[in-house]
Amino acid sequence: MPVRRPDFLPTRGTPTLRATWLGHACYYVEFPSGLRVLFDPVFDERCSPVQFMGPKRYTDMPCKIDDIPFIDAVVISHSHYDHLSHPTTTRIKEKFPNVHFFAPLGNKAWFTKCGIDNMTELDWWQSRNFTLSANRPTGKEHEETADAVKAGGDQDIQAVIGCLPCQHTSGRTPFNKSHTLWASWYVESGGKKIWFGG
């Protein structure tokens, strides 16, 4: 399958909902409100506890994390290595210090162990209001002005992120199968709503 380099918007302004497939279950969604959400990101050569063995990509990655201009929220469907990557997660946190992670119930301990506290775990049918303040602080590596955050207005960016049922399983070793929840998700912002099956 040919790999096309994605064309991300350089600013938060867009009149339409845009979704870019980045391989397997990974999608980057740009909402008209200015919100930017990344689903199940894996930017590694292998889906494995170690990068020298395990299942390897058939094709090159379409982009790198550094190519993505904004990531406000990262939504994880379940804990399998091809949906939840430690190197990818830590790199996103380094580049986007204010990013907020969402994952199903039982995954918070994994994020805490990775040094990530800006995380919300939800059970099926739970949801959270998510607000991006136009005046929020920025990180050293990823600078953006308040005007860039506003997406053309003076209001904060508002969203609802909800956890929904799905049929699957979870686990990162042979000994913790189904110890954490798996989920599908919805995100609503700027008058648009998407569903992600994971």
C-alpha positions in Angstrom: 0.0 0.0 0.0 1.5 3.4 -0.9 2.2 5.8 2.0 1.1 9.4 1.6 2.6 12.1 3.7 -0.3 13.8 5.6 -1.1 17.4 5.1 -1.9 18.9 8.5 -3.4 22.3 8.9 -0.7 24.8 10.1 -3.3 26.7 12.2 -6.3 25.7 14.2 -8.8 27.3 11.8 -10.9 24.9 9.7 -14.6 25.2 8.7 -15.0 21.4 8.5 -14.1 18.2 10.4 -10.9 16.6 9.1 -9.7 13.1 9.9 -6.3 11.7 8.8 -5.5 8.0 9.0 -2.0 7.4 10.2 -1.9 3.6 10.1 -3.6 0.8 11.9 -6.0 2.4 14.5 -4.3 5.8 14.6 -6.2 8.8 13.5 -5.6 12.5 13.9 -8.9 14.6 14.0 -9.1 18.3 13.5 -12.3 19.8 14.8 -13.8 23.2 13.5 -13.6 24.4 17.1 -9.8 24.2 16.9 -9.5 21.0 19.0 -7.0 18.5 17.8 -7.3 14.8 19.0 -5.0 11.9 18.3 -6.4 8.4 18.7 -4.3 5.2 19.5 -1.0 6.7 18.3 1.9 4.3 17.6 4.9 5.9 16.0 7.3 3.0 16.5 8.9 0.4 14.2 7.6 -2.5 16.3 4.6 -3.1 18.5 6.5 -4.8 21.3 8.0 -4.2 24.7 11.4 -3.8 23.0 12.2 -2.3 19.6 14.7 -5.0 18.5 12.1 -7.8 18.2 8.4 -8.3 17.8 5.8 -7.4 15.1 7.3 -4.9 12.7 5.6 -2.4 10.4 4.9 -3.4 6.8 5.1 0.2 5.6 6.9 3.3 6.7 5.3 5.7 9.1 3.4 8.4 7.2 4.8 11.1 9.5 6.6 11.7 12.8 5.2 13.2 16.0 7.3 16.3 15.3 5.3 16.8 12.0 2.0 17.2 13.9 1.4 20.9 14.8 -1.1 20.5 17.6 -2.1 17.7 19.9 -4.6 18.6 22.7 -5.9 15.2 23.7 -4.8 11.6 23.1 -7.5 8.9 23.3 -6.5 5.3 23.9 -8.9 2.4 23.2 -7.1 -0.4 25.1 -3.7 -1.4 26.3 -2.4 -3.7 23.6 1.1 -2.7 22.2 -0.3 -1.8 18.8 -2.6 0.8 20.4 -0.7 2.0 23.5 3.0 2.7 22.9 5.4 3.7 25.7 7.9 5.5 23.4 5.2 7.3 21.5 3.3 8.3 24.6 6.4 9.8 26.3 7.5 11.6 23.1 4.0 13.2 22.8 4.2 14.3 26.4 7.7 15.9 25.7 6.6 17.8 22.7 3.1 18.8 24.0 3.5 19.2 27.8 -0.2 20.3 28.2 -1.6 17.3 26.3 -4.3 15.3 28.2 -4.6 11.6 27.9 -7.8 9.6 28.1 -8.0 5.8 28.5 -10.4 3.2 29.8 -10.7 2.2 33.4 -7.6 0.6 35.0 -5.0 2.3 32.8 -4.1 5.3 35.0 -1.4 3.3 36.9 0.5 2.7 33.6 0.4 6.4 32.8 1.5 7.4 36.3 4.4 4.9 36.1 5.4 6.7 32.8 5.5 10.1 34.7 2.2 11.3 33.2 -0.3 12.8 35.6 -2.4 14.8 33.0 -4.6 11.7 32.4 -8.2 10.7 32.9 -9.5 7.1 33.0 -13.2 6.5 32.3 -15.6 3.6 32.6 -18.1 2.8 29.9 -20.9 5.4 29.6 -18.8 8.0 31.5 -17.8 11.3 29.9 -15.9 14.4 30.8 -16.1 18.1 29.7 -12.7 19.1 28.3 -11.7 22.8 28.0 -8.7 24.4 26.3 -8.1 27.8 27.7 -6.9 30.4 25.2 -4.6 31.6 27.9 -3.1 28.3 29.0 0.7 28.1 29.4 2.8 26.6 26.7 5.8 24.3 26.7 9.3 25.1 25.7 9.4 22.9 22.7 5.9 23.6 21.4 5.1 27.3 21.6 1.7 28.7 20.5 0.2 32.0 21.1 -3.3 32.6 22.6 -4.5 33.8 19.1 -3.5 30.4 17.6 -5.5 28.6 20.3 -8.7 30.6 19.8 -9.5 29.3 16.4 -10.9 32.6 15.3 -12.8 33.6 18.4 -12.4 34.9 21.9 -13.9 31.8 23.6 -12.1 28.8 25.0 -12.3 25.5 23.1 -14.9 23.2 24.6 -15.4 19.5 24.1 -17.0 16.4 25.5 -15.1 13.2 25.5 -17.0 10.0 26.3 -16.1 6.4 26.9 -18.4 3.7 25.3 -18.6 -0.1 25.2 -17.0 -2.3 22.6 -16.1 -5.9 22.2 -12.4 -6.7 22.6 -9.9 -7.4 25.3 -6.7 -5.9 26.8 -3.3 -6.8 28.2 0.4 -6.3 27.8 1.7 -9.6 29.1 0.4 -13.2 29.2 -0.4 -12.6 32.9 -2.6 -9.5 32.8 -5.1 -10.3 30.0 -8.3 -8.2 30.5 -7.1 -6.6 33.7 -7.9 -3.2 32.3 -10.9 -2.1 30.4 -11.2 -1.6 26.6 -13.5 0.9 25.0 -14.7 2.8 22.0 -15.0 6.6 22.3 -16.9 9.7 21.1 -15.6 13.3 21.0 -17.9 16.2 20.4 -16.7 19.8 19.8 -17.6 22.7 17.6 -20.9 21.2 16.6 -19.3 18.0 15.3 -19.2 14.5 16.9 -17.1 11.5 16.0 -17.0 7.9 17.1 -13.8 5.9 17.4 -14.0 2.1 17.5 -10.3 1.4 18.5 
